[in-house]
């Protein structure tokens, strides 16, 4: 069971990096620079998290950017931070790997792709979806979707997801289409869908055009009533955002709100 053993003041040279437990994305040099100045001025306010695999053997689990900042400080200021504050945790390798992801995921810029490898790893290690979801503070459905669809995400889709140029819902839609395709046609389906997605460079509506349309409508036909389904509203939001919508959603919007899209 994952536990916090103690808080300690460790020699920095005793903290190693485990081959299978690391930062989930490349170190951000700007963040390291910011932390370097902050730690130098205010000290290490948030302790590093280390795994004590066995007595006296420590591996970094959380605080990779802080560790890089401390290395820079030590390089420029010999003798600084010979020892650092750490939270020492214990657990089996699967739990530590999950904790590593959780600590890395406590950032506003975390992408769903950061979860893929670890969620699938834990699933293969016989963790139930419920256990993974509870550990990572996610829903069981969200975890199940990763387990089902992530292994089928190709490299191009992975990059688009990572860069925020494709939504997870859109990626799932594409994979669902490949599952219904004739055997051997999967790659063709993915390539066609990605080509369609890349063509969405012009917004058919903008917030300003929507506001203008309904403002005019409220003056000319103040008693007009629209009956819409929740999927209509969902499609409306996706089209208004201007990416990841498909032709069916565009047609739905044209049908529900005549005249909104020329």
DAVEN-V252657 format. One record per backbone hydrogen bond with DSSP energy under -0.5 kcal/mol. NH is the residue of the N-H (numbers start at 0). CO is the residue of the C=O. If there is no record, write none. Layout:
BEGIN
NH:CO
NH:CO
END
This chain:
BEGIN
2:89
4:2
4:87
5:87
7:85
9:7
9:83
11:81
13:10
14:11
15:13
15:57
17:15
20:17
28:26
31:27
32:28
33:29
34:30
35:31
36:32
37:33
38:34
39:35
40:36
41:37
42:38
44:42
46:44
47:84
48:61
49:47
49:86
50:58
51:49
51:88
52:50
52:56
53:56
56:53
57:13
57:55
58:50
59:15
60:48
61:48
66:62
67:63
68:64
69:65
70:66
71:67
72:68
73:69
74:70
75:71
76:72
79:76
81:78
83:9
85:7
86:47
87:5
87:85
88:49
88:86
89:2
95:91
96:92
97:93
98:94
99:95
100:96
101:97
102:98
103:99
104:100
105:101
105:102
106:104
109:106
113:110
114:111
115:111
116:112
118:114
119:115
120:116
121:117
122:118
123:119
124:120
125:122
126:121
131:127
132:128
133:129
134:130
135:131
136:132
137:132
142:138
143:139
144:140
145:141
146:142
147:143
148:144
149:144
149:145
151:148
152:149
153:151
157:153
158:154
159:155
160:156
161:157
162:158
163:160
164:159
165:159
170:166
171:167
172:168
173:169
174:170
175:171
176:172
177:173
178:174
179:175
180:176
180:177
184:181
188:184
189:185
190:186
191:187
192:188
193:189
194:190
195:191
196:192
197:193
198:194
198:195
199:196
200:198
209:205
210:206
211:207
212:208
213:209
214:210
215:211
216:212
217:213
218:214
219:215
220:216
223:220
227:225
231:228
232:228
233:229
234:230
235:231
236:232
237:233
238:234
239:235
240:236
241:237
242:237
249:245
250:246
251:247
252:248
253:249
254:250
255:251
256:252
259:256
261:259
END
